[in-house]
Amino acid sequence: MQYDNTNTGASFKNTYKQKESQPDMTGKIDVEGVEYRMSGWFNESDKAGKYIKWKVTKKEEDSSPKSESAPF
């Protein structure tokens, strides 16, 4: 029996973070069968206290650059 990842996700500490603009956490989430990448930043406000601000982007099928043969 294969595990169904639909409508689930996970995030992990970004161990590669070198600048403040890079996310504190990264991960993946599946929503209705569509996979997304998540990036999260730790924040704090006077009203809400500590929270995580998330950015979610659709994962592309193949994000690697395509190589083209030289015409000669």
N, C-alpha and C positions, 0 to 999 in steps of 0.2 A: 504494500500500500504506500503510495507516494504522498508526502505531506503537501497540503494545500496552503500556499503563501498568500492567497487572495485576501486583501484588506488587512494585511499585517505589515509591520516594518520594524526596523531596529536602527539605533544610532550609537556611535562609539566616539570616544575621545579622539580628537585629531592630533596624533602624535607627531605630525609633520608641520605643525603650525610654527611659522617663523615671524609673522607680522601680525599686528593687531587686526588688520583687515581680513585675515583668514579666519574661517570658522573654528569655534572651539570643539564642535562635534560634527560628524558627517555620518551619513547612512543612506539606506534605501527603504522605500515604502511601496507597497503594491495597493492600488486603489482600483477596484473593479477590473482587475486583470491588466492594468496599465502600470508600468514600473516608473517610479520617480526617484530622483536623488534629493536628499535633504542636507541642508547645511544649517547649523545652529550656532548662535552667539549668546554667551552668558551676559545678562544685563541686570541692572537694578534700578528701581525707581522709588521715589519717596512714598507714593501711593500703594503700589503693588508689591514692593519688596523685590526679591530676586525672581527672575524669570528667564526663559530661553526664547529668543527671537528666531523663528525658522524661515528659511527660504527653500521653496520646493520647485524643482525644475524637472521637466519630462526627460527621461533617459532616452537618448537616441539609440536606434538599433545598432549602429556601428559608428562610433565617433572617431575612429582612426582615419588618418588622411589616406586618400587613394593615391597610389603611385601610377603615373602614366608613362608609358614607353616613349622614348625619344623617337621622333618621326624619321630619323636617319640612321 
